Amino acid sequence: MIQRIFIPFIICLLMISCTAGKKALERGDYYNATLLAANRLRSNPNSEKALQAVKEGYPMAINYFQGKIDNALTANNPFKYSEVVGYYESMNKLSDEVSRCPAALKVLPKVNFYANELGHAKTAAAEEQYNAGLNNEKINTRLSWKDATMNYRQAAIFSPGYKDIDQRIEIAKQNATLKVIVEQIQVTRKYQLTSDFFLNQVIESLVRNRPNEFVAYYSPESAEKAGIKKPDQLLRMNFDEFVVGQVYDKESTSELSRDSVEVGTVTLPDGKKMKAYNTVKAKLTIYRRELISNGVLDVSIIDLAKNNVISQRKFPGQFVWFVEWGSYKGDERALNKDQLAICNSKPRQAPGPQDLFVEFTKPIFNQLGPFLRSFYQKY
């Protein structure tokens, strides 16, 4: 049964492939027409339409790319050889696909490869990218160094080890990188360790999920060790205000009742006994202690060359820890399961100030991370 379904499916795919190849040839897409036809011939070597498409499409595709190469070489384009490389690679790919199709080889008098031409074009493309990098170095701005990095990387792709390309890439990357000093957050000594933990999380998040490879983050100490004498920006973070573990005690009392609760048995006149039901009541008192911790982090990004603030945002955070316990008077059957559990529980010990500090800074961190990644993406 599966075979009966599978065979028509394959036939359908082959028909679609053949039709697609014919349409590609008709609209002048000789490259894809030839690829589709060669693929069709591998499964059906006797397809007349596919044979005709290969016979017509391959030489047309080669002539088309050759024309594009001639036009590129005569044009005043500083990256003309980079363009030519792409054309030769397409020609070689097409020839490779056709050469691996025996049926296609029968109708093509000759299949050409352009290894030498591609090699010369890559060397020339590496040279033009290298020269473009040198020109960008002369402009000597961070953005021009960024462009130079891209030029040198492209040159290395065309010709690995070309001249002093590896050294050029390293120097250009260093000059293109925006160097950001992240200041320590100033808090009282009691919270300094926890504040440093928060700061390290921010830096690690930026490094791990780096929004831009051309931005580097340093503490003042690490910048000094790295020999960074002229950083570009300063990331300054301070808490405008924060409160840790402010205590609020609450007490609530409610009257509870539940109907149709079995309260015993009654004896009927005939001496028989039956269950008795009634309404039970209780007075419930619930005590709640809250420790509220909150604060606002002020974040400023300062351009050190111009000595002005280029971005400033405030991020609030809050954490409420609580514990509940209770007592009741009356019939416990008037309480539900949760209320009874509260009455049976005892007040647990509250977290320490350091833990509360960490908790209220978590929502701040969740806001700060996306903001910084978005801000530095543009660099």
C-alpha positions in Angstrom: 0.0 0.0 0.0 2.8 2.4 0.9 4.6 1.6 -2.3 1.4 2.4 -4.3 1.3 5.8 -2.7 5.0 6.5 -2.9 5.5 5.9 -6.6 2.9 8.5 -7.7 4.4 10.9 -5.3 7.8 10.5 -6.8 6.3 10.9 -10.3 4.6 14.1 -9.2 7.9 15.5 -7.9 9.7 14.7 -11.1 7.0 16.4 -13.2 7.2 19.5 -11.0 11.0 19.5 -11.3 10.7 19.3 -15.1 8.1 22.0 -15.3 10.1 24.3 -13.0 13.2 23.8 -15.1 11.4 24.6 -18.3 9.9 27.7 -16.8 13.3 28.8 -15.5 14.7 28.4 -19.0 11.9 30.4 -20.6 12.4 33.4 -18.3 16.2 33.4 -18.9 17.3 31.8 -15.6 19.7 29.5 -17.4 21.6 28.6 -14.2 18.7 27.2 -12.3 17.2 25.7 -15.4 20.3 23.6 -15.9 20.5 22.6 -12.2 16.9 21.5 -12.2 17.3 19.6 -15.4 20.5 17.8 -14.2 18.7 16.8 -11.1 15.8 15.5 -13.1 18.1 13.4 -15.3 19.7 11.6 -12.4 16.3 10.0 -11.7 15.1 9.8 -15.3 18.0 9.8 -17.8 15.7 9.6 -20.8 13.6 12.7 -20.1 13.6 14.6 -23.4 12.6 17.9 -21.8 15.4 17.7 -19.2 18.0 16.7 -21.9 16.9 19.6 -24.0 17.0 22.0 -21.0 20.6 20.9 -20.2 21.7 21.1 -23.8 20.4 24.6 -24.2 20.7 25.9 -20.6 24.3 25.1 -19.8 26.0 27.0 -22.7 23.6 29.9 -22.2 24.4 30.0 -18.5 28.2 30.0 -19.2 27.8 32.7 -21.8 25.7 34.8 -19.4 28.2 34.6 -16.6 31.1 35.3 -19.0 29.3 38.4 -20.1 28.8 39.5 -16.5 32.5 39.0 -15.9 33.5 41.1 -19.0 31.1 43.9 -17.9 32.5 43.8 -14.3 36.1 44.0 -15.4 35.5 47.0 -17.6 33.4 48.9 -15.0 34.8 51.4 -12.6 34.0 49.3 -9.5 36.6 49.2 -6.7 35.5 45.6 -5.9 35.1 44.3 -9.4 37.2 41.2 -8.7 35.1 40.4 -5.6 32.2 40.3 -8.0 34.0 38.3 -10.6 34.9 35.6 -8.0 31.2 35.0 -7.4 30.5 34.5 -11.2 33.4 32.0 -11.5 32.2 30.1 -8.5 28.7 29.8 -10.0 30.2 28.6 -13.3 32.3 25.9 -11.5 29.3 24.8 -9.4 27.2 24.5 -12.6 29.9 22.5 -14.4 30.4 20.2 -11.4 26.7 19.5 -11.2 26.5 18.7 -14.9 29.7 16.6 -14.9 28.1 14.3 -12.2 25.2 13.6 -14.5 26.0 11.0 -17.1 22.9 11.7 -19.2 23.8 15.4 -19.3 27.3 14.7 -20.5 25.9 12.8 -23.5 24.3 15.9 -24.9 27.0 18.4 -24.0 30.1 18.5 -26.3 32.2 20.0 -23.6 32.1 20.9 -19.9 34.4 23.7 -18.8 36.0 24.4 -15.3 37.5 27.7 -14.4 39.9 26.8 -11.6 42.8 29.0 -12.9 40.6 31.9 -13.7 39.0 31.7 -10.2 42.4 31.5 -8.5 43.6 34.7 -10.3 40.3 36.4 -9.5 40.6 35.6 -5.8 44.1 36.9 -5.6 43.0 40.1 -7.4 39.9 40.4 -5.1 42.1 40.0 -2.0 44.3 42.8 -3.3 41.4 45.2 -3.8 40.0 44.4 -0.4 43.4 44.8 1.2 43.9 48.2 -0.5 40.4 49.3 0.6 41.4 48.4 4.1 44.6 50.5 3.9 42.5 53.5 2.6 40.1 53.1 5.6 43.0 53.1 8.0 44.0 56.5 6.7 40.6 58.0 7.5 41.4 56.9 11.1 37.9 56.9 12.7 36.4 54.1 14.7 33.9 53.4 11.9 36.6 53.5 9.2 38.6 51.0 11.2 35.5 48.8 11.4 35.2 49.0 7.6 38.9 48.1 7.4 38.4 45.1 9.6 35.7 43.9 7.2 37.9 44.5 4.2 40.8 42.5 5.6 38.5 39.7 6.7 37.1 39.5 3.2 40.7 39.5 1.8 41.6 36.6 4.1 38.6 34.7 2.8 39.7 35.2 -0.8 43.3 34.4 -0.1 44.2 33.0 3.4 47.5 34.3 4.7 47.6 37.1 2.1 50.6 39.4 2.9 50.3 40.6 6.6 46.5 40.2 6.6 46.3 38.5 10.0 48.2 41.3 11.7 46.1 43.9 9.9 42.8 42.3 11.0 44.0 42.3 14.7 45.1 46.0 14.6 42.0 47.1 12.8 39.7 45.2 15.2 41.4 46.8 18.2 41.0 50.3 16.7 37.4 49.6 15.7 36.3 48.4 19.1 34.3 50.8 21.4 35.9 50.5 24.8 33.4 50.9 27.7 34.5 51.2 31.3 31.9 49.8 33.7 32.1 51.6 37.1 31.6 49.9 40.4 28.2 50.6 41.9 28.6 52.7 45.0 26.7 51.3 48.0 27.3 51.0 51.7 29.9 48.5 52.8 27.1 46.2 54.0 25.8 45.6 50.5 29.1 46.1 48.5 29.7 42.4 48.0 26.1 41.8 46.7 26.3 44.9 44.6 29.5 43.6 43.0 27.7 40.3 42.3 25.0 42.2 40.5 27.5 44.2 38.5 29.4 41.1 37.5 26.2 39.6 36.3 25.6 42.6 34.0 29.1 42.4 32.5 28.9 38.6 32.0 25.5 39.0 30.3 26.9 41.6 27.9 30.0 39.4 27.1 28.0 36.2 26.8 25.3 37.7 24.7 27.5 40.2 23.1 25.2 42.5 20.9 28.2 43.7 18.9 31.6 42.3 18.5 33.0 45.8 18.2 32.2 46.7 21.8 34.4 45.6 24.8 33.6 46.1 28.4 36.1 46.6 31.2 36.2 47.3 34.9 38.5 50.2 35.8 41.1 47.6 37.0 40.9 45.4 33.9 41.2 48.4 31.6 44.4 49.5 33.4 45.8 46.0 33.0 44.9 45.9 29.3 46.6 49.3 28.8 43.4 51.1 27.8 44.5 54.7 28.1 41.6 56.4 26.2 38.3 54.5 26.8 35.4 55.7 24.7 32.5 55.5 27.1 31.7 55.2 30.8 28.8 53.1 32.0 27.8 54.4 35.4 25.2 52.8 37.6 24.0 54.0 41.0 21.0 53.4 43.2 19.0 56.6 43.6 17.5 54.9 46.7 16.9 51.5 48.0 15.3 49.9 51.0 16.0 46.3 52.1 13.7 44.3 54.4 11.2 47.0 55.5 8.8 45.1 57.8 5.0 45.4 57.6 2.8 43.3 59.9 -0.8 42.7 59.1 -3.7 41.0 60.9 -7.1 40.0 59.6 -10.0 38.3 61.4 -12.9 36.6 59.8 -16.0 34.7 61.0 -16.3 31.3 59.3 -19.2 28.9 59.0 -20.1 25.7 57.2 -23.5 24.2 56.8 -24.5 20.6 56.8 -21.6 19.3 58.9 -22.2 16.0 60.8 -22.2 16.8 64.4 -23.4 13.5 66.0 -26.5 11.3 66.0 -30.1 11.6 67.1 -32.5 8.8 68.3 -35.8 8.7 66.6 -39.1 7.8 68.4 -38.9 4.3 67.1 -35.5 3.9 68.7 -33.5 4.1 65.5 -30.5 6.4 65.3 -29.5 8.7 62.4 -26.8 11.2 61.7 -27.3 14.8 62.8 -26.1 17.7 60.7 -25.7 21.4 61.7 -23.8 24.5 61.0 -20.3 24.8 62.5 -18.6 28.2 63.2 -15.1 29.5 64.0 -13.3 32.8 64.3 -10.1 32.8 62.2 -7.2 35.2 62.7 -4.4 35.3 60.1 -1.2 37.2 60.7 1.0 38.2 57.8 4.5 39.7 57.9 6.0 41.3 54.8 9.6 42.3 54.2 9.6 44.7 51.3 12.8 45.5 49.4 12.9 47.9 46.5 15.1 50.4 44.7 15.7 52.4 41.6 18.9 52.0 39.5 20.0 55.1 37.7 22.0 54.2 34.5 24.1 56.7 32.6 26.2 56.2 29.5 28.8 58.9 29.2 30.8 59.8 26.1 34.3 60.4 27.6 35.7 62.3 24.6 32.8 64.9 24.7 32.2 64.5 28.4 28.4 64.4 28.0 25.7 61.9 28.9 24.4 60.2 25.7 21.8 58.0 27.4 20.2 57.9 30.9 17.5 55.5 32.2 16.1 54.5 35.5 15.1 50.9 36.3 12.9 50.1 39.3 12.8 46.8 41.1 10.9 45.3 44.1 10.7 42.0 46.0 8.2 41.2 48.7 8.9 38.3 51.0 6.1 37.2 53.3 5.1 34.6 55.8 1.6 33.8 57.2 0.4 32.0 60.3 -2.8 32.0 62.2 -5.1 30.8 65.0 -8.8 30.1 65.4 -11.5 29.7 68.0 -14.4 27.4 67.5 -14.9 24.4 65.4 -12.0 23.6 63.1 -14.3 22.0 60.6 -15.4 25.5 59.6 -11.9 26.0 58.1 -10.9 24.8 54.7 -7.7 22.9 54.0 -5.6 26.0 53.3 -6.8 27.9 56.3 -6.1 25.0 58.6 -2.6 24.6 57.1 -1.9 28.3 57.9 -3.0 27.8 61.5 -0.8 24.7 61.9 2.3 26.5 60.5 4.9 28.5 62.4 6.6 31.7 61.3 9.7 30.9 59.4 12.9 32.8 59.5 13.2 35.7 57.1 16.0 35.9 54.5 19.1 37.9 55.3 19.7 41.4 53.9 22.1 40.2 51.2 19.6 37.7 49.9 16.8 40.3 49.9 19.1 42.7 48.0 19.8 40.1 45.3 16.0 39.4 44.9 14.9 43.0 44.4 17.7 43.6 41.8 16.6 40.6 39.7 13.8 42.5 38.0 16.2 45.4 37.5 18.7 43.1 35.8 15.9 41.7 33.6 15.2 45.3 32.3 18.8 46.5 32.2 20.2 43.6 30.1 17.9 44.2 27.0 18.4 48.0 27.3 22.2 47.7 27.1 22.1 45.1 24.4 19.8 47.3 22.3 21.9 50.4 22.9 25.2 48.8 22.0 23.8 46.9 19.0 24.2 50.1 16.9 27.9 50.4 17.4 
